[in-house]
Amino acid sequence: MIPDNNPIDLSVIIPLFNEAERIRPSLDKVLTYLASTGKSYEVVLVDDGSTDTTLEVISDVLQENTTTVQVLAYSPNRGKGYAVRSGMLRACGALRLFSDADLSTPIEEIENLSHWINKGYDVSIASRSVADSHILQHQPLHRELMGKVFNKIVRLSLALPFSDTQCGFKCIRGPVVEALFPLLRVDGFGFDVELLYVAKYLGYSIREVGAKWHNSPTCKVSLFGDPIRMLGTIPKIYRHSLMGHYRMAPPRP
């Protein structure tokens, strides 16, 4: 953890699970971009129990970037939601962005998201489904249709007004992360839905932002299993809400 007397403008959190083949080129792009911004930054890599050589690859990167990259690793695999939550709470940036390792949303899109944070929003999320989105390479038709059906179910069941809850590129104010993320409980792919539901429930302002996006041919979301599991998070979110798990603790005197 970088000490409090060394403030960071932006933290980029990247969850990893068996990403040995693609994390190095993705990370090179992220670091090159961040270095060009003139802002202070950190990259937090969260290895979610990888069983390939991901840890070896990122250990090499860590040795080359000792002041800007940190690694959080644990075993066994806990799920993407757990990894993102761990990384966001480990980071200390005034703004904290989590991004998929494949950079399906290019890192440069942080400029569009941070623009709306600077306008006063607490959370800004990249979207593939609003008017100003730019899809550079589409998913196969069956995956796009499944994604739209899933999002429709989410919108109707949880009253979320967003066209795309699942794009893995979201930016949040640091103090909001500190208040919001300890309340989250979903460890798998459905964590985005819980994040947006709880942020809305707590009254945080959220902006959905059209972004560039291209389909990764090595997408790790299974066609049937993961959507079923993600739909299974909806009753879990209801249960946690009814049990009061999403209420923020009162400030200490």
Accessible surface in RSA format (square Angstrom, percent):
REM  Atomic radii and reference values for relative SASA: ProtOr
REM  Chains: A
REM  Algorithm: Lee & Richards
REM  Probe-radius: 1.40
REM  Slices: 20
REM RES _ NUM      All-atoms   Total-Side   Main-Chain    Non-polar    All polar
REM                ABS   REL    ABS   REL    ABS   REL    ABS   REL    ABS   REL
RES MET A   1   124.64  64.5  73.46  48.6  51.18 121.9  71.85  61.1  52.80  69.9
RES ILE A   2    30.41  17.3  28.41  21.2   2.01   4.8  30.02  21.6   0.39   1.1
RES PRO A   3    81.95  59.7  71.19  64.9  10.76  39.1  80.94  66.8   1.02   6.3
RES ASP A   4   141.04  98.8 112.06 111.5  28.99  68.5  44.85 105.5  96.19  95.9
RES ASN A   5   133.09  91.8  96.98  93.7  36.11  86.9  46.61 112.2  86.49  83.6
RES ASN A   6    76.47  52.7  74.64  72.1   1.83   4.4  12.40  29.8  64.07  61.9
RES PRO A   7   106.40  77.5  92.72  84.5  13.68  49.7 100.87  83.3   5.54  34.4
RES ILE A   8    12.07   6.9   7.31   5.4   4.76  11.5   7.70   5.5   4.36  11.8
RES ASP A   9    64.25  45.0  60.85  60.6   3.40   8.0  10.77  25.4  53.48  53.3
RES LEU A  10    15.04   8.4  15.04  10.8   0.00   0.0  15.04  10.6   0.00   0.0
RES SER A  11     0.00   0.0   0.00   0.0   0.00   0.0   0.00   0.0   0.00   0.0
RES VAL A  12     0.00   0.0   0.00   0.0   0.00   0.0   0.00   0.0   0.00   0.0
RES ILE A  13     0.00   0.0   0.00   0.0   0.00   0.0   0.00   0.0   0.00   0.0
RES ILE A  14     0.00   0.0   0.00   0.0   0.00   0.0   0.00   0.0   0.00   0.0
RES PRO A  15    13.95  10.2   7.75   7.1   6.20  22.5   8.06   6.7   5.89  36.6
RES LEU A  16     2.19   1.2   0.00   0.0   2.19   5.5   1.58   1.1   0.61   1.6
RES PHE A  17    77.70  38.9  74.58  46.2   3.12   8.1  74.58  45.2   3.12   8.9
RES ASN A  18    47.10  32.5  35.75  34.5  11.35  27.3  12.01  28.9  35.10  33.9
RES GLU A  19    12.90   7.4  11.32   8.6   1.58   3.8   1.58   3.1  11.32   9.2
RES ALA A  20    19.04  17.5   9.38  14.5   9.66  22.0   9.48  13.3   9.56  25.3
RES GLU A  21   170.87  98.1 140.94 106.6  29.92  71.2  61.29 118.6 109.57  89.5
RES ARG A  22    46.67  19.6  46.67  23.8   0.00   0.0  35.36  48.3  11.32   6.9
RES ILE A  23     0.41   0.2   0.41   0.3   0.00   0.0   0.41   0.3   0.00   0.0
RES ARG A  24    78.48  33.0  78.48  40.0   0.00   0.0  33.91  46.3  44.56  27.0
RES PRO A  25    70.12  51.1  64.83  59.1   5.29  19.2  69.25  57.2   0.87   5.4
RES SER A  26     9.82   8.3   8.73  11.6   1.10   2.5   1.05   2.2   8.77  12.3
RES LEU A  27     0.12   0.1   0.12   0.1   0.00   0.0   0.12   0.1   0.00   0.0
RES ASP A  28    62.92  44.1  59.91  59.6   3.02   7.1  26.11  61.5  36.81  36.7
RES LYS A  29   132.73  64.8 124.30  76.3   8.44  20.1  73.71  66.3  59.03  62.9
RES VAL A  30     0.00   0.0   0.00   0.0   0.00   0.0   0.00   0.0   0.00   0.0
RES LEU A  31    21.79  12.1  20.31  14.5   1.47   3.7  20.60  14.5   1.19   3.2
RES THR A  32   100.03  71.1  91.49  92.8   8.54  20.3  71.37  95.9  28.66  43.3
RES TYR A  33    26.33  12.3  21.49  12.2   4.84  12.6  21.06  15.8   5.26   6.5
RES LEU A  34     1.03   0.6   0.78   0.6   0.26   0.6   0.78   0.5   0.26   0.7
RES ALA A  35    67.92  62.4  40.80  63.0  27.12  61.7  43.94  61.9  23.98  63.5
RES SER A  36    88.60  74.9  48.21  64.3  40.39  93.0  48.21 102.7  40.39  56.6
RES THR A  37    48.00  34.1  16.99  17.2  31.00  73.9  23.50  31.6  24.49  37.0
RES GLY A  38    77.48  95.6   0.00   N/A  77.48  95.6  42.01 115.3  35.47  79.4
RES LYS A  39   111.45  54.4 100.29  61.5  11.15  26.6  63.05  56.8  48.40  51.6
RES SER A  40    45.75  38.7  32.79  43.8  12.96  29.9  38.32  81.6   7.44  10.4
RES TYR A  41    38.46  18.0  31.71  18.0   6.75  17.6  15.06  11.3  23.40  28.8
RES GLU A  42     1.41   0.8   1.41   1.1   0.00   0.0   1.41   2.7   0.00   0.0
RES VAL A  43     0.00   0.0   0.00   0.0   0.00   0.0   0.00   0.0   0.00   0.0
RES VAL A  44     0.12   0.1   0.12   0.1   0.00   0.0   0.12   0.1   0.00   0.0
RES LEU A  45     0.00   0.0   0.00   0.0   0.00   0.0   0.00   0.0   0.00   0.0
RES VAL A  46     0.00   0.0   0.00   0.0   0.00   0.0   0.00   0.0   0.00   0.0
RES ASP A  47     1.38   1.0   1.38   1.4   0.00   0.0   0.00   0.0   1.38   1.4
RES ASP A  48     4.58   3.2   4.58   4.6   0.00   0.0   1.91   4.5   2.68   2.7
RES GLY A  49     6.88   8.5   0.00   N/A   6.88   8.5   2.24   6.2   4.63  10.4
RES SER A  50    20.79  17.6   0.70   0.9  20.09  46.3   0.70   1.5  20.09  28.2
RES THR A  51   118.68  84.4  81.91  83.0  36.77  87.6  71.67  96.3  47.02  71.1
RES ASP A  52    61.55  43.1  34.80  34.6  26.75  63.3  37.33  87.8  24.22  24.2
RES THR A  53    67.30  47.9  66.30  67.2   1.00   2.4  52.38  70.4  14.92  22.6
RES THR A  54     0.00   0.0   0.00   0.0   0.00   0.0   0.00   0.0   0.00   0.0
RES LEU A  55    74.82  41.7  74.49  53.3   0.33   0.8  74.67  52.4   0.15   0.4
RES GLU A  56   114.95  66.0 108.96  82.4   5.99  14.3  47.15  91.2  67.80  55.4
RES VAL A  57    33.50  22.0  31.67  28.7   1.82   4.4  33.50  29.1   0.00   0.0
RES ILE A  58     0.20   0.1   0.20   0.1   0.00   0.0   0.20   0.1   0.00   0.0
RES SER A  59    48.89  41.3  48.05  64.1   0.84   1.9  23.72  50.5  25.17  35.3
RES ASP A  60    75.44  52.8  73.95  73.6   1.49   3.5  13.24  31.2  62.20  62.0
RES VAL A  61     1.82   1.2   1.82   1.6   0.00   0.0   1.82   1.6   0.00   0.0
RES LEU A  62    60.58  33.7  60.57  43.3   0.01   0.0  60.57  42.5   0.01   0.0
RES GLN A  63   137.62  77.0 115.04  84.1  22.58  53.8  39.22  83.5  98.40  74.6
RES GLU A  64   109.23  62.7  72.65  55.0  36.58  87.1  45.02  87.1  64.20  52.4
RES ASN A  65    35.95  24.8  29.84  28.8   6.11  14.7   6.11  14.7  29.84  28.8
RES THR A  66   102.62  73.0  75.10  76.1  27.52  65.6  53.07  71.3  49.56  74.9
RES THR A  67   113.55  80.8  93.69  95.0  19.86  47.3  78.25 105.1  35.30  53.4
RES THR A  68    29.71  21.1  27.93  28.3   1.78   4.3  26.17  35.2   3.54   5.4
RES VAL A  69     6.16   4.1   0.00   0.0   6.16  14.8   0.83   0.7   5.33  14.5
RES GLN A  70    28.74  16.1  27.71  20.2   1.03   2.5  25.51  54.3   3.23   2.4
RES VAL A  71    34.71  22.8  13.24  12.0  21.47  51.7  13.55  11.8  21.16  57.4
RES LEU A  72    40.21  22.4  39.28  28.1   0.93   2.3  40.20  28.2   0.01   0.0
RES ALA A  73    47.24  43.4  19.34  29.8  27.90  63.5  19.49  27.4  27.75  73.5
RES TYR A  74    51.09  23.9  35.81  20.4  15.28  39.8  48.20  36.2   2.90   3.6
RES SER A  75    97.38  82.3  64.45  86.0  32.92  75.8  37.43  79.7  59.95  84.0
RES PRO A  76    98.42  71.7  96.46  87.9   1.96   7.1  98.22  81.1   0.20   1.2
RES ASN A  77    67.94  46.9  48.20  46.6  19.74  47.5  16.48  39.7  51.46  49.7
RES ARG A  78   109.29  45.9  93.19  47.5  16.09  38.3  21.60  29.5  87.69  53.1
RES GLY A  79    15.99  19.7   0.00   N/A  15.99  19.7  15.96  43.8   0.02   0.1
RES LYS A  80    39.25  19.1  30.58  18.8   8.67  20.7  20.40  18.4  18.85  20.1
RES GLY A  81     0.88   1.1   0.00   N/A   0.88   1.1   0.00   0.0   0.88   2.0
RES TYR A  82    55.66  26.0  55.53  31.6   0.13   0.3  18.59  14.0  37.07  45.7
RES ALA A  83     0.30   0.3   0.30   0.5   0.00   0.0   0.30   0.4   0.00   0.0
RES VAL A  84     0.12   0.1   0.12   0.1   0.00   0.0   0.12   0.1   0.00   0.0
RES ARG A  85    34.78  14.6  34.59  17.6   0.19   0.5   6.56   9.0  28.22  17.1
RES SER A  86    27.36  23.1  16.05  21.4  11.31  26.1  14.45  30.8  12.91  18.1
RES GLY A  87     0.00   0.0   0.00   N/A   0.00   0.0   0.00   0.0   0.00   0.0
RES MET A  88     0.00   0.0   0.00   0.0   0.00   0.0   0.00   0.0   0.00   0.0
RES LEU A  89    56.56  31.5  43.74  31.3  12.82  32.2  44.11  31.0  12.45  33.5
RES ARG A  90    74.85  31.4  70.44  35.9   4.40  10.5  23.80  32.5  51.04  30.9
RES ALA A  91     1.16   1.1   0.00   0.0   1.16   2.6   0.00   0.0   1.16   3.1
RES CYS A  92    34.68  26.2  18.72  20.9  15.96  37.5  15.98  40.5  18.70  20.2
RES GLY A  93     0.79   1.0   0.00   N/A   0.79   1.0   0.00   0.0   0.79   1.8
RES ALA A  94    62.78  57.7  49.08  75.7  13.70  31.2  58.06  81.8   4.71  12.5
RES LEU A  95    27.57  15.4  27.57  19.7   0.00   0.0  27.57  19.4   0.00   0.0
RES ARG A  96    12.90   5.4  12.90   6.6   0.00   0.0   0.00   0.0  12.90   7.8
RES LEU A  97     0.00   0.0   0.00   0.0   0.00   0.0   0.00   0.0   0.00   0.0
RES PHE A  98     0.45   0.2   0.45   0.3   0.00   0.0   0.45   0.3   0.00   0.0
RES SER A  99     1.01   0.8   0.81   1.1   0.20   0.5   0.20   0.4   0.81   1.1
RES ASP A 100    39.60  27.7  37.59  37.4   2.01   4.7  13.34  31.4  26.25  26.2
RES ALA A 101     4.86   4.5   1.06   1.6   3.80   8.7   1.22   1.7   3.64   9.6
RES ASP A 102    30.66  21.5  16.90  16.8  13.76  32.5   5.69  13.4  24.97  24.9
RES LEU A 103    12.09   6.7   9.77   7.0   2.32   5.8  10.47   7.4   1.62   4.4
RES SER A 104     7.98   6.7   7.75  10.3   0.23   0.5   4.88  10.4   3.10   4.3
RES THR A 105     7.14   5.1   4.01   4.1   3.14   7.5   1.82   2.4   5.32   8.0
RES PRO A 106    30.68  22.4  27.86  25.4   2.82  10.3  30.68  25.3   0.00   0.0
RES ILE A 107     2.21   1.3   1.78   1.3   0.42   1.0   1.78   1.3   0.42   1.1
RES GLU A 108    86.31  49.6  82.13  62.1   4.18  10.0  41.87  81.0  44.44  36.3
RES GLU A 109    11.87   6.8  11.73   8.9   0.14   0.3   0.14   0.3  11.73   9.6
RES ILE A 110     6.14   3.5   6.14   4.6   0.00   0.0   6.14   4.4   0.00   0.0
RES GLU A 111   101.56  58.3  92.84  70.2   8.71  20.7  35.20  68.1  66.36  54.2
RES ASN A 112    63.71  43.9  60.81  58.8   2.90   7.0   8.31  20.0  55.41  53.6
RES LEU A 113     0.00   0.0   0.00   0.0   0.00   0.0   0.00   0.0   0.00   0.0
RES SER A 114    13.08  11.1  13.08  17.5   0.00   0.0   3.26   6.9   9.82  13.8
RES HIS A 115    83.88  45.8  79.73  55.4   4.14  10.6  49.47  51.0  34.41  40.0
RES TRP A 116    65.50  26.3  65.50  31.7   0.00   0.0  54.58  29.1  10.92  17.7
RES ILE A 117     1.57   0.9   1.57   1.2   0.00   0.0   1.57   1.1   0.00   0.0
RES ASN A 118   116.06  80.0  79.28  76.6  36.78  88.6  30.38  73.1  85.68  82.8
RES LYS A 119   135.87  66.3 101.00  62.0  34.87  83.0  48.51  43.7  87.36  93.1
RES GLY A 120    46.17  56.9   0.00   N/A  46.17  56.9  26.91  73.8  19.26  43.1
RES TYR A 121    60.66  28.3  60.16  34.2   0.50   1.3  29.49  22.2  31.16  38.4
RES ASP A 122    29.37  20.6  29.37  29.2   0.00   0.0   0.00   0.0  29.37  29.3
RES VAL A 123     0.14   0.1   0.14   0.1   0.00   0.0   0.14   0.1   0.00   0.0
RES SER A 124     0.00   0.0   0.00   0.0   0.00   0.0   0.00   0.0   0.00   0.0
RES ILE A 125     0.08   0.0   0.08   0.1   0.00   0.0   0.08   0.1   0.00   0.0
RES ALA A 126     0.13   0.1   0.00   0.0   0.13   0.3   0.00   0.0   0.13   0.3
RES SER A 127     0.25   0.2   0.00   0.0   0.25   0.6   0.13   0.3   0.12   0.2
RES ARG A 128    60.46  25.4  47.70  24.3  12.76  30.4  13.66  18.7  46.81  28.4
RES SER A 129    62.67  53.0  32.36  43.2  30.31  69.8  21.75  46.3  40.92  57.3
RES VAL A 130    39.88  26.2  26.40  23.9  13.47  32.5  32.37  28.1   7.51  20.4
RES ALA A 131   115.54 106.2  68.38 105.5  47.16 107.3  82.25 115.8  33.29  88.2
RES ASP A 132   103.72  72.7  78.72  78.3  25.00  59.1  48.33 113.7  55.39  55.2
RES SER A 133    26.32  22.2   4.11   5.5  22.21  51.2   4.11   8.8  22.21  31.1
RES HIS A 134    96.07  52.5  94.49  65.7   1.57   4.0  64.17  66.1  31.90  37.1
RES ILE A 135    41.47  23.6  21.99  16.4  19.48  47.0  21.99  15.8  19.48  52.9
RES LEU A 136    92.00  51.2  56.77  40.6  35.23  88.6  60.46  42.5  31.54  84.9
RES GLN A 137    93.37  52.2  88.39  64.6   4.99  11.9  29.73  63.3  63.64  48.3
RES HIS A 138   110.76  60.5  97.22  67.6  13.54  34.6  72.54  74.8  38.22  44.5
RES GLN A 139    41.61  23.3  34.35  25.1   7.26  17.3   0.46   1.0  41.15  31.2
RES PRO A 140    60.27  43.9  48.00  43.8  12.28  44.6  59.78  49.4   0.50   3.1
RES LEU A 141   128.46  71.5 118.43  84.7  10.04  25.2 120.34  84.5   8.12  21.9
RES HIS A 142    95.84  52.4  89.02  61.9   6.82  17.5  66.17  68.2  29.68  34.5
RES ARG A 143    53.59  22.5  48.82  24.9   4.77  11.4   4.67   6.4  48.91  29.6
RES GLU A 144    37.30  21.4  33.21  25.1   4.09   9.7  14.57  28.2  22.73  18.6
RES LEU A 145    94.50  52.6  94.12  67.3   0.38   1.0  94.20  66.2   0.30   0.8
RES MET A 146    57.53  29.8  51.39  34.0   6.14  14.6  53.91  45.8   3.62   4.8
RES GLY A 147    37.70  46.5   0.00   N/A  37.70  46.5  33.06  90.7   4.65  10.4
RES LYS A 148   134.05  65.4 124.43  76.3   9.62  22.9  80.43  72.4  53.61  57.1
RES VAL A 149    89.52  58.9  86.57  78.4   2.95   7.1  89.46  77.7   0.07   0.2
RES PHE A 150    10.37   5.2   8.99   5.6   1.38   3.6  10.16   6.2   0.21   0.6
RES ASN A 151    15.15  10.5  15.15  14.6   0.00   0.0   9.35  22.5   5.81   5.6
RES LYS A 152   120.88  59.0 119.40  73.3   1.48   3.5  66.58  59.9  54.30  57.8
RES ILE A 153    66.40  37.8  64.53  48.1   1.87   4.5  66.15  47.6   0.25   0.7
RES VAL A 154     0.00   0.0   0.00   0.0   0.00   0.0   0.00   0.0   0.00   0.0
RES ARG A 155    93.00  39.0  86.05  43.9   6.94  16.5  10.65  14.6  82.35  49.9
RES LEU A 156   134.69  75.0 105.88  75.7  28.80  72.4 108.37  76.1  26.32  70.8
RES SER A 157    36.16  30.6  20.33  27.1  15.83  36.5  30.12  64.1   6.04   8.5
RES LEU A 158     7.62   4.2   0.00   0.0   7.62  19.2   3.12   2.2   4.50  12.1
RES ALA A 159    68.53  63.0  53.84  83.1  14.69  33.4  63.02  88.8   5.51  14.6
RES LEU A 160     2.86   1.6   0.13   0.1   2.73   6.9   0.49   0.3   2.37   6.4
RES PRO A 161    80.46  58.6  57.89  52.8  22.57  82.0  63.80  52.7  16.66 103.5
RES PHE A 162    12.71   6.4  12.71   7.9   0.00   0.0  12.71   7.7   0.00   0.0
RES SER A 163    34.07  28.8  26.21  35.0   7.86  18.1   5.75  12.2  28.32  39.7
RES ASP A 164     8.28   5.8   6.81   6.8   1.47   3.5   3.28   7.7   5.01   5.0
RES THR A 165     0.64   0.5   0.08   0.1   0.56   1.3   0.00   0.0   0.64   1.0
RES GLN A 166    43.85  24.5  30.53  22.3  13.31  31.7  24.26  51.6  19.59  14.9
RES CYS A 167     2.03   1.5   0.94   1.0   1.09   2.6   1.18   3.0   0.86   0.9
RES GLY A 168     7.74   9.5   0.00   N/A   7.74   9.5   1.17   3.2   6.57  14.7
RES PHE A 169     0.92   0.5   0.92   0.6   0.00   0.0   0.92   0.6   0.00   0.0
RES LYS A 170     0.15   0.1   0.15   0.1   0.00   0.0   0.00   0.0   0.15   0.2
RES CYS A 171     0.00   0.0   0.00   0.0   0.00   0.0   0.00   0.0   0.00   0.0
RES ILE A 172     0.00   0.0   0.00   0.0   0.00   0.0   0.00   0.0   0.00   0.0
RES ARG A 173    71.08  29.8  71.08  36.2   0.00   0.0  16.68  22.8  54.40  33.0
RES GLY A 174     1.43   1.8   0.00   N/A   1.43   1.8   1.43   3.9   0.00   0.0
RES PRO A 175    99.73  72.7  89.03  81.2  10.70  38.9  93.37  77.1   6.36  39.5
RES VAL A 176     9.52   6.3   8.72   7.9   0.80   1.9   9.52   8.3   0.00   0.0
RES VAL A 177     0.00   0.0   0.00   0.0   0.00   0.0   0.00   0.0   0.00   0.0
RES GLU A 178    85.65  49.2  72.97  55.2  12.68  30.2  38.74  74.9  46.91  38.3
RES ALA A 179    36.24  33.3  21.69  33.5  14.55  33.1  31.48  44.3   4.75  12.6
RES LEU A 180     0.00   0.0   0.00   0.0   0.00   0.0   0.00   0.0   0.00   0.0
RES PHE A 181     0.86   0.4   0.86   0.5   0.00   0.0   0.86   0.5   0.00   0.0
RES PRO A 182    82.13  59.9  49.34  45.0  32.79 119.2  54.96  45.4  27.17 168.9
RES LEU A 183    26.13  14.6  23.43  16.8   2.70   6.8  26.05  18.3   0.08   0.2
RES LEU A 184     9.44   5.3   3.49   2.5   5.95  15.0   3.49   2.5   5.95  16.0
RES ARG A 185   117.28  49.2  94.81  48.3  22.46  53.5  21.37  29.2  95.91  58.1
RES VAL A 186    11.02   7.2   6.66   6.0   4.36  10.5  10.88   9.4   0.14   0.4
RES ASP A 187    44.65  31.3  40.08  39.9   4.57  10.8  13.87  32.6  30.77  30.7
RES GLY A 188    30.75  37.9   0.00   N/A  30.75  37.9  25.99  71.3   4.75  10.6
RES PHE A 189    62.60  31.3  57.39  35.5   5.21  13.6  57.39  34.8   5.21  14.9
RES GLY A 190     1.00   1.2   0.00   N/A   1.00   1.2   0.00   0.0   1.00   2.2
RES PHE A 191     4.26   2.1   4.26   2.6   0.00   0.0   4.26   2.6   0.00   0.0
RES ASP A 192     2.95   2.1   2.95   2.9   0.00   0.0   0.00   0.0   2.95   2.9
RES VAL A 193     0.41   0.3   0.41   0.4   0.00   0.0   0.41   0.4   0.00   0.0
RES GLU A 194     0.25   0.1   0.25   0.2   0.00   0.0   0.00   0.0   0.25   0.2
RES LEU A 195     0.16   0.1   0.16   0.1   0.00   0.0   0.16   0.1   0.00   0.0
RES LEU A 196     0.00   0.0   0.00   0.0   0.00   0.0   0.00   0.0   0.00   0.0
RES TYR A 197    33.71  15.7  33.03  18.8   0.67   1.8  16.38  12.3  17.33  21.4
RES VAL A 198     0.00   0.0   0.00   0.0   0.00   0.0   0.00   0.0   0.00   0.0
RES ALA A 199     0.18   0.2   0.18   0.3   0.00   0.0   0.18   0.3   0.00   0.0
RES LYS A 200    92.22  45.0  80.11  49.2  12.11  28.8  43.13  38.8  49.09  52.3
RES TYR A 201   101.77  47.5  69.50  39.5  32.27  84.0  57.47  43.2  44.30  54.6
RES LEU A 202    37.84  21.1  11.00   7.9  26.84  67.5  15.27  10.7  22.58  60.8
RES GLY A 203    65.07  80.2   0.00   N/A  65.07  80.2  34.38  94.4  30.69  68.7
RES TYR A 204    41.93  19.6  32.94  18.7   8.98  23.4  25.83  19.4  16.09  19.8
RES SER A 205    43.78  37.0  35.16  46.9   8.62  19.9  40.79  86.9   2.99   4.2
RES ILE A 206    26.79  15.2   4.77   3.6  22.01  53.1   4.77   3.4  22.01  59.7
RES ARG A 207    83.07  34.9  82.09  41.8   0.98   2.3   9.14  12.5  73.93  44.8
RES GLU A 208    31.27  18.0  15.28  11.6  15.99  38.1   9.10  17.6  22.18  18.1
RES VAL A 209     8.19   5.4   5.61   5.1   2.58   6.2   8.19   7.1   0.00   0.0
RES GLY A 210     6.37   7.9   0.00   N/A   6.37   7.9   0.00   0.0   6.37  14.3
RES ALA A 211     3.68   3.4   1.21   1.9   2.47   5.6   3.68   5.2   0.00   0.0
RES LYS A 212    94.20  46.0  93.59  57.4   0.61   1.4  35.83  32.3  58.36  62.2
RES TRP A 213    21.43   8.6  21.43  10.4   0.00   0.0  14.92   8.0   6.51  10.6
RES HIS A 214    56.68  31.0  56.68  39.4   0.00   0.0  37.47  38.6  19.21  22.4
RES ASN A 215    14.57  10.0  14.18  13.7   0.39   0.9   0.00   0.0  14.57  14.1
RES SER A 216     9.38   7.9   6.56   8.8   2.82   6.5   3.58   7.6   5.81   8.1
RES PRO A 217   121.92  88.9  85.44  77.9  36.47 132.6  92.12  76.1  29.80 185.2
RES THR A 218    82.89  59.0  72.74  73.7  10.14  24.2  76.44 102.7   6.45   9.7
RES CYS A 219    50.01  37.8  26.64  29.7  23.37  54.9  12.58  31.9  37.43  40.4
RES LYS A 220    94.57  46.1  65.72  40.3  28.85  68.7  73.33  66.0  21.24  22.6
RES VAL A 221    41.67  27.4  40.40  36.6   1.27   3.1  40.45  35.1   1.22   3.3
RES SER A 222    47.81  40.4  38.51  51.4   9.30  21.4  47.53 101.2   0.28   0.4
RES LEU A 223    47.59  26.5  42.45  30.4   5.13  12.9  42.92  30.1   4.67  12.6
RES PHE A 224   131.90  66.0 129.17  80.0   2.73   7.1 130.45  79.1   1.45   4.1
RES GLY A 225    25.10  31.0   0.00   N/A  25.10  31.0  20.66  56.7   4.45  10.0
RES ASP A 226    12.31   8.6  12.00  11.9   0.31   0.7   0.45   1.1  11.85  11.8
RES PRO A 227    17.05  12.4  17.05  15.5   0.00   0.0  17.05  14.1   0.00   0.0
RES ILE A 228   119.84  68.2 116.18  86.6   3.66   8.8 116.45  83.9   3.39   9.2
RES ARG A 229   151.16  63.5 139.87  71.3  11.29  26.9  76.35 104.3  74.81  45.3
RES MET A 230    16.71   8.7  16.07  10.6   0.64   1.5  15.61  13.3   1.10   1.5
RES LEU A 231    59.72  33.3  54.95  39.3   4.78  12.0  55.18  38.8   4.54  12.2
RES GLY A 232    30.28  37.3   0.00   N/A  30.28  37.3  27.79  76.3   2.50   5.6
RES THR A 233     9.18   6.5   9.18   9.3   0.00   0.0   9.07  12.2   0.11   0.2
RES ILE A 234    14.48   8.2  14.48  10.8   0.00   0.0  14.48  10.4   0.00   0.0
RES PRO A 235    78.81  57.4  73.04  66.6   5.77  21.0  75.46  62.3   3.35  20.8
RES LYS A 236   100.23  48.9 100.23  61.5   0.00   0.0  45.74  41.2  54.50  58.1
RES ILE A 237     0.00   0.0   0.00   0.0   0.00   0.0   0.00   0.0   0.00   0.0
RES TYR A 238    94.72  44.2  94.71  53.9   0.01   0.0  75.13  56.5  19.58  24.1
RES ARG A 239   119.14  50.0 116.39  59.3   2.75   6.5  53.84  73.6  65.30  39.6
RES HIS A 240    24.86  13.6  24.86  17.3   0.00   0.0  16.29  16.8   8.57  10.0
RES SER A 241    20.29  17.1  13.20  17.6   7.09  16.3   2.54   5.4  17.75  24.9
RES LEU A 242   152.48  84.9 123.30  88.2  29.18  73.3 127.01  89.2  25.48  68.6
RES MET A 243   120.54  62.4  87.02  57.6  33.52  79.8  87.62  74.5  32.92  43.6
RES GLY A 244    17.19  21.2   0.00   N/A  17.19  21.2   3.48   9.5  13.72  30.7
RES HIS A 245    46.21  25.3  36.61  25.4   9.60  24.6  25.30  26.1  20.91  24.3
RES TYR A 246     1.15   0.5   0.96   0.5   0.19   0.5   0.96   0.7   0.19   0.2
RES ARG A 247   156.77  65.8 143.60  73.2  13.17  31.4  48.07  65.7 108.70  65.9
RES MET A 248    85.89  44.5  63.82  42.2  22.07  52.6  57.26  48.7  28.63  37.9
RES ALA A 249    87.15  80.1  60.65  93.6  26.50  60.3  66.29  93.4  20.86  55.3
RES PRO A 250   113.17  82.5  97.35  88.7  15.82  57.5 103.18  85.2  10.00  62.1
RES PRO A 251   126.53  92.2 101.56  92.6  24.97  90.8 113.27  93.5  13.26  82.4
RES ARG A 252   227.20  95.4 199.34 101.6  27.86  66.3  70.92  96.9 156.28  94.7
RES PRO A 253   179.36 130.7 106.69  97.3  72.67 264.2 148.68 122.8  30.69 190.7
END  Absolute sums over single chains surface
CHAIN  1 A    12079.3       9685.2       2394.1       7172.5       4906.8
END  Absolute sums over all chains
TOTAL         12079.3       9685.2       2394.1       7172.5       4906.8
